[in-house]
Amino acid sequence: MRPTYFALLVVVLAAVISGPVRAADAQRSGAGTGIKGWSSQGGKYVVLRVPKQNRTYYFVNDESRLCFSFWVRGKWHPTGEAGLLEADGAREHAGALLLSAADLKQYEGKDLLARAVSLHMHEFTQRRGKAPENAKVEPFESPFPGSIRWSAKWYFQHDGHRYLAEVVRFMAKVKPEWVAVVTASFGTDGADTARHILKSFTTTTEPGCYRREILKLTGSK
């Protein structure tokens, strides 16, 4: 039996990137287009569902860090966690966050990806009360060379039965000083969805970040 939850959320990321898009902030936009949008902090975090394209976009217009965006196919909505989407009518999640070299400087590792793994090992230990016994780091094919798949498993009890759960994260160095951490529990192990997210992943340092693209998608002026 598969547990009702599939992945741990890395709580330190909420402190790194505050103010996730919330469903309570939902507003419809693009009259006549069927587009539905969620926004928070004056457009800093924006989710757009575009039926015509069968896509859900996630935009982070955070000029104090590095602005980024990605999209997934189908109908998704914000979860309340930064960078994370949930599929309509399903307990499937997908999303991405960015970690900078500064975010990871306190963690051990020969490079940024190794430090990102150390962060996740630390958070797993904090949440579970002990380090994972069977954590794995494996190569992961993506548009970004050197990408990895990190996973850790643990057992838990529920209604007198013992179940196996797993947390999986896909990590890629998308810029010299930035690592994208992808959550994808859609499909067998999320690999195809994670690969797609990284394929659609973009960053920008343009003033206003993605606001112009958002206006174009919604047909606003």
Beta strands, then each sheet from edge to edge (+ up, - down):
strand 1: 26-28
strand 2: 36-40
strand 3: 45-50
strand 4: 55-60
strand 5: 67-73
strand 6: 76-78
strand 7: 84-87
strand 8: 93-100
strand 9: 136-139
strand 10: 148-158
strand 11: 161-175
strand 12: 178-184
strand 13: 202-204
sheet 1: 1+ 2- 3+ 4- 5+ 13-
sheet 2: 6+ 7- 8+ 12- 11+ 10- 9+
end
